[in-house]
Amino acid sequence: RDRVLGQSTHREDGKEVAVTTWRVRALPGENTFTAKVRDLEGVVSPARVDSVAIDGRSGVPALHLLAIAVDDYGDENLNLNYSVADAEAVVRQLKERATPVFSRVHSTVIKNEAATREGVLTALRKLQAANPEDVIIIYAASHGDVVDDQFHLLLQGLQLPLSQRRLKRVAIPFDELARELEVLDARRVVMLLDTCKSGDALADLQSEFRDRRALQSFGNLLGVHLIAATAKGQLATESSLLGHGVFTYSIVEGLRGNADRAPTDGRVTASELAAYTAAGVPALSATYASFPQWPTIYARGFDFGVAARAASSGR
């Protein structure tokens, strides 16, 4: 996981010079690298920019899909109704509509008793096998809550009341999720969070300070699109009439091709999916819920395709 291969110091023209060697998986074509140095007083040096051309043409990317879902927490007061159905519906739609956007799909679904903290972290780290040109989509449906001003994904083993000791065993804070994204070699990532208070995870990124930190964390990504089911502090709604959470129902409808709007070109892109969900969830919650729900979206970098409008045959 460590990108730093080596560090050393030497003296040059009477000054001490520090050298750090990094491992980077480059894309075919022109790769531009920008380096800056920050001193102990926070002063940032001018950028040093270098380019390296890599021979070879990039083929059709692969999709690496990880879905996490918990319905059964072993406590009827905590159990959810449609998390597993939501995850399976998202995976099914992405697989059916993968061609011609992706050359192949690698999918992993972790649900209920398997969706422990360690199980999820192990699955996230396996995504490091993805190539730079590939796309990664991470979907999670479970409980979520904010503890000490940070959103936590609450996994198998959850018990109430929450405490820091319990959280360390059963939860993944958003900062830790962001660090897992930071070390990926794949340059295009989508994360879909269908949990209560998931908007808290992204709302903080929209502040100037957190956004600068996010740019540092996600700086190796050509495109990152994070879509949360709720606004800050909101609950996420499940509907027996829909058989899904309203957020995931909107995501699935978008992946069916309904999000292919700007432009209508036969493909659903990450930004089109986000825009469709931003409009769809409030409308669905007004019909199927007793309280409003608005998604939160954080996007940086390039847009990219995630599904074809027409379902492929033979998958």
N, C-alpha and C positions, 0 to 999 in steps of 0.2 A: 504494500500500500504506500510505502514511502517513495516519493518521487526524487528525493535528494540522494544522489549516488556518492557524493563525497564533498568534504569541506577542508580547506587548508588556508594558511596565511603565509605570506612572504613579504620581504621588504623590497620596495622598488622606488628608486630616486629618493631614498631617505624616508619613505612613507610605508606604513604597514598596509598591505593589500590583502583583502579576504576574497577567496575564490570558492564558489559553490557550483557544483556540477549537478544538473537536473536531468532526469529522464523524461522525455516527451515523445509521445506517439504522434507523428505528423500525418497529415492528410496528403494524398496525391495532389500535385500542383504546387502553387506558391504558398508557403507558410511564413507568416510574419510574426516575429517575436519582439515584444516590447518589455524592456527592463527599467525599473526605477528603484532607487534606494532611499529609505527613510532613516534619518539619523535619530539620535536619542532625544532631540528636542522637537521631533516631528516634522522637520524640514525635508521635503521631497526633492530629489535631484531631477534634472532634466531627463527626459526619456531617451534611452538608447534603443534604436530600432534596427533589427537585422532581418533579412529574408533568406529562406532556403527553399530551393525548388526540389520537389520530390517527383521522380519519374513515375509514370503509370497513371491510368485513368481509374477514377472511382466508379465502381459498379453500383448496382441497385443496393441500397442499404438493407440490412436486416433489422427486424424489430425485436427488442428484448422487453418482455412484458412481465411485470411482477404484480400480482394482485394479493392483497392481504385483507382478510375478513374474519370478524368474530361476531357470531350470534350467541353462542353458548358460553357464558362466563361461569357457569356452575352456580348461579344465584338468580332466581326468578325475578328479583328486583333489579338486576343488572342486564339480563338477557335482552337481546335485540331480535327483531323479527326478520329482517330482509338483507342483512349485510352479506351473507353468502350468496343469496340470489342476485344481489347487486353486482358483486365481483364476477360471478359466472356470466352474467349478461354482458358486462363490459368486455371480458375476455372473448366471449363468443362473437360479438360484433367486430372486434378488432381482427380476429382470425378470419372471419368471413369476408372482410373488406380489405385484406392486406394486399392483394394483387391488384394493380401493378405497382403499388407504392413501395412494397418491400419484397425482397427476394425470398425471405423465409421468416418464420416467427418462432422465437424461443419463448415459451410461456411457463410461468411457475405460479401456482395458486397455493397460498398458505392460509388455512382456515381453522377456526375453532381451536382444538387442543394443540395444533402445531404452531399456532400463531403466538408463540412466546417471544419475549424480548430477544433472546439469543437466536431463536429460529428466524426471526425477521432480519436481524443484523447479518446473520450468515447468508441469507438470500440476497440481501442488498450488496454484500461484498462479492458475490458471484457475478454481479453485473459488471464488474471490472474486466471481465473477459470480452466485453463488447468492443468492437473496432471503432476507431474515431469517426468513421462515416455512418455508423449505425444510429438508430433512435432507441431511446429507453423511455418506457411509460411505466410509472409506478402508481398503482391505485390502492387506496386504503379505505375500508369501511369498518368502523368500530366506534367505541366511545372515545371522546377527546375532552380534555379539560385544561384549564390554565392554573398552574401552581407557581407561586413566586414569580408572577409576571411572564411566564413562559408556557407556550402551548406544549402539551404532552399527548402523544398517541398512546392510548391505554389498551394494553394487550391481555392475553390469557394470564389468569392468576390474579386479576384485579379484585381487590377487596376494599370496602369502605369502613371507616373513613380513610381518606388518602393521607399518607405521611411520606416524608422524604425517604425513609427507609424502605417502605413498600414501593414507592415510585422507582427506585433504583432497580428493583427486581422485575417490574411488570410494565414499565413505560419507556418510551423513547422521546426525549425532548426534541423540539424542532431544530435547535442548534446542532444536535447530533445527526439528525437526518440531513441537514445541509452539509455537514462534513463528509457524509457518505457520497453525496453528489459531487463534492469538490474533487474527489480523487478518481472519478470515472474518466476513462479515456474517450468514451462516446461523447460527441460534441452537441448532441441535441437531446434534451430531456423534458418530459412532461410529467408532472406529479398531480394527481387528483386526490383530494382529501374529502371524504364524505363522513364527517364527524361533527358533533357539536363543537362550537367555539373554534373551529378550524380557521375562521377568519382572523383570529388573534395571531396565528402564526405568520400570516402574510401582511396584516395591517401594519405591524411594526416595521416590515421591510420598506414600507412606503414613506417612513420618516427619513429625513436626510441622513442622519447618522447611521441608521440600520441599512439604508440603501447603499451607502459606501461600503459597509461591511459585506453586504450581499454581493456587490460587484467584485470584491476581492475573492469571496468564496466561489462564485460562479464564473470567474474571469476566464477559465479555460473552456467554457461552453460557448459555442456559436449561437445557440438558442436555448433559453430556459423558460418554460411556461408552467407556472404553479397556479392551480385553480382549486380554491377551497369552497366548501358547500355553503358557508355562512359568512355573514358579516361579524365584526368583532362582538363577542359576547352572546351571539345568537345560538339557539338550539337548531339542530338539523331534524327535519321532519320525515317520518316514514308514513306511507299510506297503504292501507289494506286494499283500497280500490285500485291502486296502481300496482301493488305487489312489489314496490320498490321504495327507496327513499326518493324524494322529489328531485334532488340533485342528480342522482345516478340515472333516474328516468330521463331527465333532460340530456345527460351525456349520451345515453344509448340512442335517443332519438336523433341527436346531432350526428353521431357516428353512422347512423343509417343513411345519411346523405342530406338530412334537413339543414345541416349547418353549412352546406356548400352554397354560399351566397355571394361572396365578394372577393373574387369573381366566381361565377358559376362555371367551373371548369372540370367537373367530374371528380374532384378531390376535396376532402375535408382537411383543412390545415389546423394547426394548434391554435392559432389566433381566431379562426372561424369557429372552432369548437368553444373557445372561451366566450366569444361574443354571443353565440347562440345560447349558451348556458346562462350568461348574465341576464338575458331577456327572458328565458324560459322558466327559470326557478321562481322568480317573484310571481309570475302568472300562475304556475302550478300551486305554489303555497297559498295563494289567495283562494284557490278552488278547493284544495284538499287539506289544508291545515287551519288551525285556529289562531295562528300567529304568522307574521310575515317572515320571509327568509330571502336574503340576498347573498349571492356568492361574492367572494373576494378574489381578485386576479392580480398576479404579479408576473410580468413578462419582460424579458430583456433579450436583445439580440434578434436573430433572424427567425422568420416564420418557416414552417416546413410541414409536409404532408404527414397525416397520421392514418388516413383511411381513404379508400376509393368510394365514390358515391354508389356504384352498383356492386352488389355482392358478387364475389368470384365464384365460379363453378368448380366443383371438384375438391373443395376444402371442407 
